Structures are given as C-alpha cells and as structure tokens.
Amino acid sequence: MIGRESQVDQLSALLEAAREGRGSSALVYGEAGIGKSSLVSAAVDAASSSGFQVLSCHGIRGTGAVGYEGLHELLLPLLHRVEALSPRQRTALEVAFGAEGEPADRLVTGLAAFGLLEEAAAHGPLVVLVEDLHWLDVSTADIVTFLAARMSVMPALLLATTRDDRIYPDRSPRFKHHIPLDPLGQDDALRLVALHAPALTVPQRQRLVERAMGNPLALTEWSTSTAHVDGAASAERGRVPMGKRLEDSFLAEVALLPPATRQALLVVAAGQDSSSHEVLTAARGLGLEQSDFAPAETFGLITLGNDSFRFRHPLVGSAVYDNADSHVRSQVHTSLAAVVVDPARAVQHRAAAVTGWDENVAAELERLAVATGRRGARTEAAAAWRRAVALTPAPRERARRTVMAAEAARQAGATADAVALLARARPSAADEASVVQLARTEWMLASTSTTLPDRGGDELIALSRALSDPDDQVEVLTWAAVRSYTRQDLSTEVKAAVAEELRRPGLAVTGRQRLLRSIALALIGSADRLPSVEEALSVLRPQVRETDATLMNCLAFAFEDAHDLEGAERVWSAEVDLFHRSARTSDETVALAGRGTVRMNAHAIAAGLADCEQGLRLSADLGLSVVGALCAASIALARAWRGEDSLATAALGTSTELSGLAPFARVAAIASWASAELAANEGRHEDAVVHLLRSMEHPPIGLWAGGGLADVAVRAGRPEAVEGWLGMATAALASSGSDRLAMLVERTRALLSPDGGARDHFERAIEHGERSSAVLDLARTRLFFGEWLRRERHIMEARGHLSAALHVFESHHTAPLARRTARELAAAGSVRPTRSPQVFDAGAVLTAQELHVARLAAEGYSNKQIADQLYLSHRTVGAHLYSAYAKLQINRRAQLTSALAATHD
C-alpha cells in the first residue's frame, strides 16, 4: 500500500506471531478516509489466504438499540461450538442474544466470547476484525476491549479500527498495539493520484494533493472531479474537518441523481441495519420502485450484496441522512417501522419518526428498555429509557420514567448521567414508588462515588415518616444507619431518632423488616444482638435486591467491629456464594475482597491470598478500583509475611495507583500494616512503628495490626508508642471477650514488662492463644516467649516453645519469622532438624490461582465447573492444572488429593 509500508509490515509481523501462538490485539485509528479499512482488509485477505479463519463485525451509525448486535455478528459462525462453554458462560451468551434467563455481568459474557474464540483458535489461527469500533453498540465494544487484553494466550490477532483512539479513553489501553494512520506525505500522495488518475497533468496533481491534505479517500474520490482538480485550496477550507469536506463532495454527487433516487438513498441511510428486502419494501411504501436505486448503483454510491445495501463509504450515508430535512426523515422512518421484522428495531424507527410527544411510542420504548436490561445490555437500556422520557407527555409519568432512566444509567456505570437524571426527576417525582426508587438510586450512587451528596440522617427519617409501606420505611431507616456507620457523621440525637423509629410498634413484623432493623440497630450501636448469618440468608435468598449487597457488607463489618472474625468471614462467604449464584459478579468481587481481608487478619494466609488475587483480577475487569486497591494492599501484607519483599512492594504500588489521591481508610490501614511488615523484615524498626501507628487510624484493622507493635517498638527504643494501642485493645477486650485479643494484650504487656515480670503475661497469653484459632499469633507469642526464656537462661524451656513456633512458621511459609526463630534455636544450642524429603508442600510451589484450581479439581469439580467458579475459561483452567501437575510431579487428576495433603494455610 502506498505510504503505509511500515504499518503493513507491523500487521504482517503480528499475524506471523499469532500463527506461532503469540496472539495480540491492535487498534488502527485515524480520521475518516485515511485508509483504515484498506489497511486491515489487505492484512485480513493475506491472513485468510494463508490459512487463518476470519471472524468480523462492523459498527453502523445509528444502530445498537438493544445491545450485543455486533457481538452476535462476530460470533455467529462459532455458535455451533457453544456447548463447549461452561454452563454459566453459555447461559450468559444465550441471554445476551435474546434467550430467557437472568442477565449476567459483562465479565461473564466476555468470558463466554473469549471461550468461543479459544475453541476456534484450537483448530487453527484466527483473525478477529472489528471495523468502526466508534459506531459499534456499547455492550459489544465493552466485550471487544475485554478480548483485546487477553488475546496473547491463543494463536489469534484482534484488529479493530476507529476514528480516534481517544473516543474510548478507558478502552483503548486494553489493545496491545496502537497503529495511527497519518495523512500521506506529498510524494506518496502524488504517487496515489498518478495511479488513479494518470491523465492529470503535474500541476493538476499538485493542486489536488494540496486540497486533499494527504487523505487517501479524498485523493481518489476527487481525482475525477474537475472542481477539485482545478480549484484552488483555500485556508478557510483547510480549517473545515476532512470528514465534512468529504461529505460535501459526496453530496455533490448525490445532487446529480434523480429526486426519487435521492429519496431511495435516504431509505438506505436510515435503514442501514435492515435487510435489502426491508429497505425495498419501505421504499415501495413511499411510492418508490426498485429501479429508483439503479442510478445510485451506477454511480457507485451503493452496492447490493449479502442481502443488504452498503454505501461506498460510511460518509456517503451520513451525508445523505444529515442533509435530509426532519419531515422527510420522519416519513422514511415511519415506512421502515412498518416493515422491519425485528420488534426492537421497529420501535427505534417509530421513535425516530416522532417529532413531539407520543405516549404510545414512549410505552413501547419502556418495554424495550426493560427487555434490553434483562439481556444485560444496560447502556442500551438506559438510552431507551431516556428516549422514552423525551416522548412522554404526562409530567407524572415523565418523572417516573426519568427515575428509571437514572437507575438504568447507574447500573450501566454512567454515574454522571444518573446524577443529572436524578436532578431532573426530583422536583416532579410524586408517586410513592418513584420517590422511593429515586432515593434508592441516590443512596446507591452516594455509596459508591463522591459525585452525589447523599441525604442526611434527618432527611431520611423524614422520608421514612412520609411513606406508607412498612418495607420502604424500614429500608430508608436502614440507609440512615448505614450512612451513620460509613460516614461516622450522625449525631447522637439523630441515631437515637433512627433507633426510636425502628422500634415503633408494628413496624418490623416481616422477616425482611426484622433483618433490616437488626442490621440497622447494630450499625448505630443500639442492637441487643447481631443477626446470624443463617437468619440473614433465610430472608435474602428468595429475592436478592439491589441494595442487599451493601446491607450484607455492613453486617460483616458489624461482626468485625465486635471482634468476631469468624462471624465476619461466615457473612462474607455467604455473600460470595449468594452473589455468585445470582450472577452479580461485582457484588461477589466486593465480597471476595472483604473475605480475603478478614482471612488475612485471621492469618489464614493462603486462603486470603487466593481471595484477594481473584478479587484483584475481577476488579480490573469490572472497573472496581477501590476494591482492587483493597485486594492489592492485602496481597502486599501476605507477601510481606512470607518474606517476598519485591512482590509485596509491587502490590503496594498497585494499591497506591488504584487508590488515587484519597484512599479509603480501610485500604490505607492495610497498606500501612504491609509497609510495617516490610520495614520489620529489613530491620527498620522505627519505620515499622510509624506505619503501625498509621494503621490504627482505622480501628478494626489497627486492632489486629497493633498486635505486632510492641515487638518493633521495644526494638526501636520506643515502648511508649504502644500505649494508645494497648488502651484501645483493652477497651475492646472488655466488650468482646476474644481469646485472640486477650493473647495479644497479654503478649504486649509481657514485652513491655521488666524482665522479671514477663513470664506470667506470656503464660496467660499462651493459654488464651491455645483456646483460639490464631495459630500464627500463637506461634509469634511462643517465639517472643522463647527469646525471653533464652535470655533468662531457661534454655530447655525456650527450645520447646521455639521448636513449636518454627514448625508453624515453616508450614505457613512465613520465612522472616522462620529465619528469626531458627536463629534463636541455634543460639539456644538446638540443632535444627532436617525436614523429611518426602514432605512436599504444594503451597510452596504453586501460585495462588494454581493452588485454588488444584483444590477445586481435587474436590471433584470439572474444568467447566471450576471455570464458572473462578471466572476463567475452561481452557485456562486446563492450563493451570497442566502447570500444577508439572510442579507437583504428578500426571493425573486422581493424584491431586494426596499431593495437596501437606498444604498448609
């Protein structure tokens, strides 16, 4: 291709790498007419002729009403392989394409698309071509960019074209390669003109090149036009966007056609997503004949092929449509609506034909919005709601639909749109259902972003009193309690008022009302008891509402505040299961992060690491940066405990990057804890003290992190730094009776005691520790006691505690503590026993994800079931198992149970 040699070479290299199994993705971008389609078409033709299978889809301006149209076009040749997918992924794809069922998060739909591509690539190299990404329906565009980040694992190349890679700033970076197409240089432009118009003189060619500004489409289109060849290029024309200039030139061609042909072209432009039969039938409804299309075909403006009309270039269609007056466009859409077979597209044409209010069409759009949302295409659902609002004549009904549009926008992640729609709906929302839904959407937005100030506690109390439905009253009061817990800004008087309202006779009578009341009272410190996990699930399982995730999260936090980590883990585990089964991946990811954090606090390192690594991976796919920051901080803590300092440092960097300028207190506290462990590993005890004191700014985390404060504070010569934590922990112990916390308090007192007074505290600490499940904290206590005993010359007693501690540290892979304990044992004159070569710990050789996959396989789960559980493709699961077999030195699934038997948490 003239002037594109470097881009051709780049695409050729990518195709050759894909053939060898090193897949990739590339985004080709540039202005209209710059040659994107020509470049990728040449590459795809070369790939096809050399054995690549080609899958393709293309965006069409003005389409994308129901979502996933482009994905269906792309995957249609592979749908016969859908049975190879795991059940959840297969169902997600089927629902996205119109089958009945619960919609899945886009992550699951993306994994299903990825799985189909893997199946195809297993039979030969693959090219996936996506043209005009900027006009693709948004749901498909999301999946395309999801795939772009994952192509490296298969022999495939994903190629996409777009006008400007900045159109989707959050999507473009997912592509491995970016290939910009700039205007041709003068020499290349002259060569192109000479090729297409050899009869032009040199001066004519130079004038044309100057006028076309290096745009290949302009050079070829204008080379046959006397006006463009002989006209002078003006500075004013140079400031007009090239796309507009090309449209004007196409309009000049259209103007030469008969009036009936111009109208026929408008039918094609308005019905670009329609079949040729539908277009021709709609044209007949306007008094046109098939022969009226012939002059446009003769001029080369349109072609008929594959049962549809296509314009020579998309700019022809946009020029024809944009230049038509609104009345004529309305007539064309009305005619198309009467003949288009697909109900969703017919509704869109009827909506496009309306110039004022029309309740009938608005009602149709509402039904379309609901149906589209059920398919998981939430962006398109929000657009249908907004269009319905614009056509609704009655103010009350318009307000209701505006509230629903805001909720759909929130679910689609369009926070700014949702906030704007709420502002429009608030003054006129009148019926109680709309008022409650408006407040619910507002509360959910305020819970996840800072773009919308939520209502104060007194406002929520007033709203509750104005409602007639007891369910709604209790729910609104629960929002006030959640706000009190998360913001810590409600006065004692407001909390008391919330509690008084919740305890009104006859209010909380149903199971759900009683559960919400229990959670709310717990959050404001007025509960007699926390609801049990079983009680909560018995109420929530029959119908999982949108707000239930936040309520369950707060219940888990309430258990943690009560220093009941086991109870908190049970709540988080129940959430993971509940939201996984109800296909709410975002909520499941939040629950994984919460459970991973609690497991880390309880020193269940391997389990916590598996949760957090899965949570970090999912949060990146779902755009949950705060959740990702929390997971990364917890991963850093686990890596620091294991002595994997470089990995811990990298995870801290990820957490900082995802947290932004204002990290959540919980994230910052865990990151400080991890930083303290890193500092202690390197002997920087003063820095460790500083980091641990920072972690105490979030008491639920600081309480457990501070258990290690006395050790580093004494080593840094700052024993007074422990006083704040000791006071906080002693007060918490008085209300909780936690054996683990009692062990930490007694251990701290032992480390701060004069040498002669430490024994009693150490012995009491060990007694409490033996009654708890905190094996690592107990091992630390034995280590500290053993060090004290050695200094006091109680050598044999010291060896016993140190040996017991060393066994725990080694089995849990906490290398820094194991090394410290081994040094103490050597100083106590003990020869470290040699570990049996037959003892093989899988946790020491497998990655967290390999270990997770291997454990599920050992429990009898199939590859497809594991894929559904961990949000992987079944082939990726197979790759992890293959790697695990090699590392564990086994060769079949049946050997996994024995190979994993020595794995410690």
N, C-alpha and C positions, 0 to 999 in steps of 0.2 A: 504494500500500500504506500502511495506517495506520501512522504513526510511522516510516516508512522513506523518506521523500521524498528526503532528501539522498543516501542510498545508491542509490536508483533513478536519480536524476539523474547520479550518478557512473558507474554502469554504462551509462547511455544515452550519456554522453559518450565512454566508452571504445569502445562499439560504433560510434559515428559516426566516431571516429578510425580504427578498424580498417577501416571501409568505405572511408576515404580512403587506406588503405595504411599507416597508422601503427599497427601491431599492438601488443599489450601482453598482460599477464597480471595476474590479480587473485586474491587469496586471501580468501575470505569466511569469517569464523570467529566462533564464539560457542557458548554452551552448548547442550545438547540442547533442541530445541523452540523455539529462539529465532527461527526463521524463515528459516534459511539457504536451504533448498530452495525455499521460496516466493519468496524474492527472486530467486534465479538462474533459477528456472523462468519467472518473469514476464519477465525480461530475455531469456531464450532464446526464448520464444514470440514476443516482439516482433521479435527478430532474424530468426527463421525466416519470419515473415510479411512481412518486408521484403527477402527475397532471400538471407539468409545460409544456407549449408549448416551443419548441426549434426551434430557428432560427440560421442559421450558414452560414458562408462563410470562405474561406481559401485562403491564398496567394499562388501563384505558381511562382516559379522563372522564370524570363524572360517574364512574361506576363504584362498586364497593358498598352497596346498600346494606347487605346482610352479613358481610364478613366471610373470609375464607374462600371467596370465589377463586382468587389466584392460586391458593394452595391446592384446591381441588383440580384446577387445570394442570398444575405441576405434577401432582401425584397420581392423576388418573391412570397413566399406564402401569402403575405399580399396585393398584388396589387389589389385584388378584393375589398379592402376597400378604394381605392384611392379617391373615390367620397366623402368620409367623410372629406377630407382636404379642406382648404380654396383654392380659385381659384388660387392665385399666387403660393402657395406651390405645388399644384397639377401640375400646368404647369411646374414649376421648375424641378420636379421629372421626368415628362414625357420627357422634353427636355434632361435632363441628360441621359435618357435611349434611346435617339435616335430620338424622335419626332421633328418635325419642330417647330421653335419658337426662341425667344430671350433667350440666356443663362442667368441664374440668378447667383448672387454671391453665394458662397458656403454656406453662412449663411442660405439663403432661402432653398437651397437643404437640408441642415442639419435639419432645422425645419420641412421640409416635412417628412424626415425619422423619426424624433422624433415623429411627429404626428401619423404616421402609427404604431409605437411601442406603443404609448399611446392607440390607438384604440385596438390593440391586447391585451394589458395588462388589458383593461377594461373587457375582457372576461375570464381572468384567469392569473395566474402568468406566467412569461416569462423568459426564459434564452436566451441570445444572445451570441453565441460563434463565436469568430474571431480567427482562427488559423493562425500562421505565419504572424503576422502583418508586419514584416520586408519585406515580399515579396508581400504584398497587393499593388494594384495600389494606387498611392499617393492621388488621389482625394477621393477614398474610405477611406483611412487611415485618411484623414482630417475629414471626417464625423464621423468615429468611435470615434476619440478622442473628437469631439464635443459632441457626445452622452454620452461618458463616464462621462462628467462633469454634466450630467442632469438626471441621472437615479434615483435619490433619490425620485422623485415625483411619481413613479409608482411601482407596485409590479413586479420588474424585476431585473435581475442581468446580467450585461455585462461582459463576460470573454474574455480576449484576451491573446494570447501567442506570445512571441517574443524572439529572441536570446539574445538581450541585451537591457535593458530599456534606455540605453544612445544613441541608434541609432536615436531616435527622441527626443532630449532634450526638444523641445518645446511642445511635445505631451504627454510624459509620465506623467508629473504632473497633467494632466487632470483626470487621474484614481484615484479613491478614495483610493484604496488599491494596494500595490505593494508586490508581493509574489515571492521572489527569491528562486530558486532551486539550492542548492549547491550539490557537489558530496556526495555520500553516505559515511558514516563512515565505518570503517573496519568491524565492527560487522554486520551492515546492509548489506554490500556488500557480506560478506560471506554467510549470510542467503539467499540472492538472488541467488547466484551461486548454493548453495545447492538445492534450489527449481528447478532451470532449468537444472542442471547437477549433479544429486545425485550420479552418478557413479565416479565422480572425487575424488581423494584422497585429504586429508587435505593439503599436500604440494602443489599439483596442484592448489587447490582453492586459496591458499595464493599467489602463483605466478601470477595467473590470476587477483586477486584483486589488486596486486601491479601494474600490467601492465595497467589495466583499469582505475586506478586513481579515482575510485568511480563513474564512468559514467555508469548508468544502461544499456544503449544500448550496450556499449562495453562489459559489463559483460555478457549480454545474447547472443549477437552475437558471441563473442569469446569463449564462454564456449564449443562450439562444434568443435573448431579448435585446432588441435594438436600444430600448430606453436605458437599459442597464449597461450595455456595452459602450454606448456613445455618450451617456450622461456623465456629467462631472460629479465627483464625490464631494459633498459639502461638509463643512464642520458640523453643521446642525444635524445632518443625517447621521453623522458618526456618533452623535450622542444618543440616538434612538437605539434601544436594545435590538440586537440582531434578530431575536425571535420575532419582534414586532415588524421589523423590516421584511423578514421573510414572509410573514403572514400577509402583509400588504401586497407583496408580489404575487402570492398565490391568489389573493382576492382579485387582482388584475386579470388573472387567467379565468377565474370563475365568472367575472363580469362579461366575458366574451360568449358565455354559454346562453342558450335559450332560457327564458324565465322558468319554464317547467323543470328543466334540468337543474337549475339553481335550487329550486324547492326540493327536488329529489335528493340533491346533495345534503340539504338540511336534515332530511329524514335519516340519512345515513349517519350524519354527525350526531344527531340527538339519540340515535339507537345503536351506538357502536357496540353495545353488549348484546345486541339482538341478532337473530339468525337472518339470513337473506330472505327467507320466506316471510318472516315477521315484518321486515323492512318493506318488502314489496307489497304486502297486504295493507300495511299502514299507508303506503303511498297511494294505493288504489282508493282508500277511504278519503283521500284528499283530492281525488279526481285525476290522479296521475296514472301513467301506464309504464310498463317495464321498458318500453322504448325510450322513455324520457331519461333513462340512466345512460343510454348509449353514448351521447356526446361526451359525458364526463369520462367514460371509459376510453373513448377515442383520444381524448386529451391526455390520458394517463393520470388523471386525478384520483381515480378509484379503480380497484380491481375486484373481481369476484372469485373467491376460492375458499375451499374448506367450509362451504355453507355460510359464508359471511362476506360482507363488503369490507374492504380495507382501503384507507387513504394512502396515497403515495408517500406521505409523511404525516405524522400526527398534527403538525402545524396547519395542514390543509383543513382538517376537521375543526380545530379550534378557531381558525379564521372564519370559516363558514358559519359556525354556531354563534360566535361572539358578534358577528356583523349583522345577524338577523334581528329584526325588531321583536319585542316581547310578545305581541299579539300572534305573530306567525309562529314563533316558538311554541306558544301555548297550544295552537291548533295542532302542530306536529306531535307534541307530547300526548295530547288527547287521543289522537289517532293511534299512536303507538300503544297507549294504555289499553285500548280496546282490543288489541290483537296479540299483545305479548302474553305468552303462555305462563311464565313464572309469576305467581301472585305478588311476590315481593318487588320484582322489577316493575310490575304493573302499577303498584301503589306509588312507587317512586315517580313514574311518569305522570300519574294523576296529580301528585303533589307539585311536580314541576309545572303543570299546566295551570295551577291555581294562582291567581294574582291578588286575591283578597282573602277573607276568612271563609272557611268551609269546614263545618263540624264533621260532616261525613268522612271527608278525606283525613281530617285530624284523628278521628276514631280509628280509621284503617292504619294510620301511622302508629298509633298507640299499640295496636295489636302486633304490628311489625316489630316495634321496639321490644315488646315482651318476648316474642318468638326469637328475635335475634339475640337477646340476652340469654335465653335458655340454651343457645348454641355456644355460649362462651365468647361471642363477639361483642364485648361490652362497649368498645369505642363506637362501633356502628349503632348499637342500641341507643347510646347517648345522643348520637346525631339524629336518629329517628324521633326521639323524644323532643329534641329542640325544634325540629321542623313541625312536629305536631303542635307545639306551643304557639308557633308563629301563625298557624291556621285556625286556632281556637277562638271563637267569638265571645263566649261567656266568661267574664272575669274570674268567677269562682273555679270553673273547670280549667281555665288557663293557669291559675295559681297551682292547682293540683298537679297538672302535668309539668309545670316548671319544677316543682318539688321532686317529682320522679326523674326529671332530666338531671337535676343536681345529684341525686343518688346514683344514677347510672354513670355520670361523669366521675363521681368519687370512686366507684367500683372499677372504672377504666383507668384510674390513676391520674385523671385530668383535674388536679386539685384546684388550679386557678379557675377553670371553667365552672367547677362545682361551687366555689365560693361566690362567683359572680351570679350564678343562677339562684343561689340561696338569697342573695341580696335583693334580687328581683321579686322572688316569691314572698318574702317575709311580710311586706305591708298588706298583701291581699289574701294570704292563706287564711281560710275561715273555718272549713270543716275540721272536726277534731282529728280525723285520721291524717290529714295533711299537716296540721300543726305538730302532731307527734312525730311524723316522718321527717319533717323539716328539722325539728330539734334533734332527732336521732342522727340524721346525716351531719348536722352541725357538730354534734358531740363526737362522732367518729372521726371527722376531719380534724377537730381540735386535739384528739388523742394521738394523732399520727403526724401532725405537722404544726408549724407555727404561723401559718398564713391566716388563720382564722381565730380570733379570740373567742373562747367558749363562754357560756353563760355562767355567772357566779352562782354560788350555792343558794343565795336568797332568791334569785330569779328562777332557779329550778324548783325550789319549794313552791313559789307562787304558781308556776306552770302546773305542778302536780295537783295543787288545790283546785285549779280551774278545769281539770279533766274529770270525766265521768266513769271511765273504765278503770277498775282497780288494777288490772295488769299494767296499764300505762302509768298509773300513779306510782306504783312500786318501782317500775323501771326508771322513771325520771328521778325519783329519790335515790335510787342506786347510782345513777350518774353523778349526783351531788356527792355521794360518799366516795366514789372513785376519784372524782376531782379533788376531794379533800386529801386522799391518800397520795395521789401522784403529784399534786402541786404543793401540798402542805401549806395552804394559804387560807383555809377556812377558820373563822374564829370559833372559840368555844361555844358561843351563843348559837351560831349557825349549825354547828354539829349537834348541839342539843335539840335544836328545832327539827333537824332531819330525823334524829332518833325518835322524837315525840311523834312526828308524822307517821313513821314506820310502825310505831306501836299502837296506832289508833285502833280501837276495837273493830273487828270485822274487816280490816283492810287485807291482811295477808292470810288468806284462807286456802288458796290452791297451793299445790306443791311447788309450782314455779314461783309464786309470790313469796312463799316461806323461804325458799332457797335464796332469792334475791335479797330479802330482808336480812337473812343471816349473814350473807356476804357484806352487805352494806354496813350493818352494825359492827361487824368485825373490822372493817376498814376505818371506821371512825372511833374505834376503841370502846364500843358500847355493847359488844356481844357477850352473852353468857358463855357461849361455846362456838367453835368453828364448825361449819357443816362438814360432814365426812365426804370423802371422795365418792363413796357409793351413793350417798344421798344426792350429791350434785349430779352424778351421771344418770341416776334413775329419772331425774327431771329433764335433763338436757338431751338424752339420747333420742327420744321420739321426734324432736324437731330442733335442729341446731340453727339458731338465729344468728343474724349478722353480728349482733353485739355480744354474743356469748363468749367469744374468744377473749375479749377484754375482761369480762367478769371472771372467767376461769383463771386468767393470768393473775388477777388481783387476789383470788383465793389462794393461789400458790404463794404469792408474796406474803399473804397474811400468815400462812404456815411458817414461812421462813422468818418472819418477824417474831413469831412465837418460838423461834429457835428449834423448830421441828423440821429438820432437813429431810427426814424420811417421809413425813407427810407431804412436804413440798414436792419431793420427787414423784410421789404417787399421783399428785394432781397433774404435774407436767406430763407424766407418762400417759395418764388418761386422756389428756389433750392430744398428745401425739397420735394415739390410736383413734380418737373420736374424729379429729380433723382429717386424718389420712383416709378413713372410711367414707367421709362425706366430701372428699375431693377438694378440700380447702387447703391448698399447698402453702399459701402464705402464712396462714394461721398455724399450720403444722411446723413450719420453719421457725416461727417465733417460739413455739413450744419446745422444739429441739434445742434452741439456744438457751431457754430457761432451764430445761432439764440438765443440759451439759454444764451450766454454771453451778447448779446445785450439786451435781455429781463431783465436780472439781472441789467444791467446798467440803464435800464429804470424803475427799481423797480417793474417789473411785476414778482413777486417772484414765485408764484405758477406755472405759465406758463413756466418760465425759469427753474425752478426745474424739471418739467416734461421733458422738452427737454434734460436737462443735465443728468438726471438719465437714460433716454433711450439711450442717446449718450454714456454714460459710459458703459452700458451693451453691446451695439453693438460693441464698440471699443475693448472690451475684446475678443469678439468672432472673430473679424476681425484682431486682432493684430495691432491696431492703437494706440500705446502707447501715442504718443503726443496728439492725440485727447482726449484720456481718461484722461490724466493729466489736460487738459484744462477743461473738464467737472467736474472732481473732485474738482478742485480749485473753480469753480463757485458754486458747491454744498456746499462747505465749507462756501462760502460767504453767501448763503441763510440760511444755518443752523445757522450761527453766528447772522445774523439779527433776526432770530426767537428765539435766546437765547438757542438753542440746542447745547451747547458748546461741549459736548462729541462727538456728531455726526460731528460737524464742525472739531474738532481736528482729528478724524478718516479720514475724507475726505481729509484734508491737508496731512496726512500721505500717503494716496493713491496717491495724486498728486505728492508728492515728489518721491515716489517709481517709478512711471511711467515716471517722467521727466528725470531721470538719472542724470549724472554729469553736464550736460549742458542744463538746462531748457530753453525753448523758452521764450523770453522776455514777451510775452503776458501772458503766463501761470504764470511766476514769479510775474508779476504785480498783477494779480487777487489773487494769493495766499497771497501776501503781504497785499492786501486790506482785505482779510478774516482774516488774522492774526491781523490786526489793529482792526477790529470789535470785535474779541475775547478779545484782550487786553482791549479795552474800556469797554466791558461787565464786566471785572474783576477789573476795576478801575485802570489799569496800563496805565495811560495816556501817560507817557513818551515813553513806548514801542509802543503805538499806533502811536505816532508821527513818530517814526523811521520807522515803517512799511509803513505808508502812503507816506513818502518821497521816499521810495524804489519803490513804485508803480508808481511814477512819471517818472521813467526811461523808461516807455512805455507810451508816452503822451496820446494816445487815451484812455487808461484805467485810467491813473493817473489824467486826467482832471476831470473825474466824481468821482473817489475815493477821490480826494483832496477837494471835496465839504465838507467833514466832518473834514478836517484838523484843521480849526480854532477852533472848539469846544474843541478838545483834546489838542491842542497846548496852548490855554489860560489856561486850567485846569492844564497843566503841567508846566506853567510859562515860556513857550517858544513861545510867539507870533511872534517873528522874523522868526520862521521856516515857516511861511505861505507866506513869501514874494515871493519865487520862484513860488509857485503855482498861486498866485494872478497875477503875471506878465504874466504867460503862459495863464491863463484863460482870462485875459483882452484882450490880443492879439487875442485869438481865437474868443472872442465875437465880436471884431471889424469886423471880416470877415464873421461871421455866422449869427448874429442877433438872436441867440437862446434864447427864453424866459426862458427856464430852466437854461441855463448857466448864463443868466443875474440874475436870482434869486440867484444862488449860489454865484456869485460875490458880489451882494449887501448884502447877508446874512453874508458873510465873513467880509465885511467892517463894518457891524454892530457889529459883535462880537469883532472886533479889535478897535472899536471906544471908545473914552471916554464915560462914562455913559450918558452924556447929548446929545451926537451926534448920538446915535444909532437908534432913532426912525425913522428918515427919511429913513435910509437904510433898516430897517426892513419893513417899509410900502411899499417901492418900490419893495423889494424882494417879498412880498406877491402879489402885483399887477402882477408882471411877472409870478409868480407861478400859479396864477389863470387862466392865459392865456395858460398855458402848461398842459400836461397830467401827469406831475410828481407828483402824489398825495402824495407819501411818502416824497419826498423832501419838498413839500409844508407843510406837517404836521410837519416835523422837524423844518422848519422855524417858524411855529406857536408856537411850543414848546419853541424854543430859545427866541422868542419874548415874550411869556407868562412868562418865567423865568425872563426876563429883566423887564417886566411890574410889576411883583410882587415885585422885589427888589426896583423898583421905586415907590411902594405903589399905583399903579393903579390896585387895586385888581379886581374890576368887569370886567375891560377890559381884564385882564390876564385870568380870568376864561373862558371867551368866546373862546379865542384862544386855551387854554389848553384843553377844552372840545372837541373842533373840532379835535384837534390833537389826543386825546385819542381814539376817535371813529375810526379814520383811522388806528391807530396802532393796536387796538384790532381786527379790521376786517381783517387786513393783518397778524395777528399773530406775529407781531414784539414785542415779550414780553419784552425785555430790555427797549425799548423806551416807551412801555405802562406803565411799572412799574415806570420809571422816571417821566412820565407825571402825573401818579396818585399821586405820592408823592408831586409834585408841586401843584396839585389841592387841596390836603389835607392841604398843607401849606397855600394856599390861602383861606382856610376856606370853601371849597366846599365839600359837601357830595357826594361821587361817586355814581351815580345812579346804581341801581341793574339791570343787563341785564335781559330781558324778558326770562323766561324759555322756551317759545315757539320758540325762535330764535335758530336754530340749524345749525351750520356751518360745512358742510361736510369736508371742507379743514382742519379742526382741528382734525378730527378723522381718515381720510383715508390716506393711503400712497400716494405718488405722482403717482405711477403706478395705484393704485386702482382708484384714482380720474380721471386719464386720461381715463381708461377703462370705468368708470361710465359715464363720459361726452359723450364719443362716443356712448355708448349704449342709453343714453337719447336723442341723436340726431337721433336715428333710425337705427344705424349701427347694423348688425347682429354680432354674435360672430365670424363667419368666416371672415367677413369684418374687424372687429377690429383686429383679428389675423394678417391679412395681413398688416394692417396699422402700428401695433406696433411690428411686428416680434416676435410673440408669437404663440404657438399652440392654437387651438380653445378651447381645454380643459383647458389650463392655463387661458385663458380669462374667461371661465366659473368659475374657482376657484376664480379669483379676484372679479367677480361680486357677487359670493356667500358670500365672505368675506365682500364686501361693503354693501350688503343687511343687514347683521347682524349688522354691525357698524352703519348704518343709520336707523336701526329699521324699515325696510320695508320688503316686501316679494314678490314683483313683479316689473317687468321692468317699467311698466307704472307709478310707483311712483317715479322714479328717477328724473324726471324734477323738481317736487316740492321739493324733498329732497335736490337737488343741488342748488335751487334758492338762498339760503342765502350764498352760497360760494363766497368768495372774492378772487381776485387775489393778 
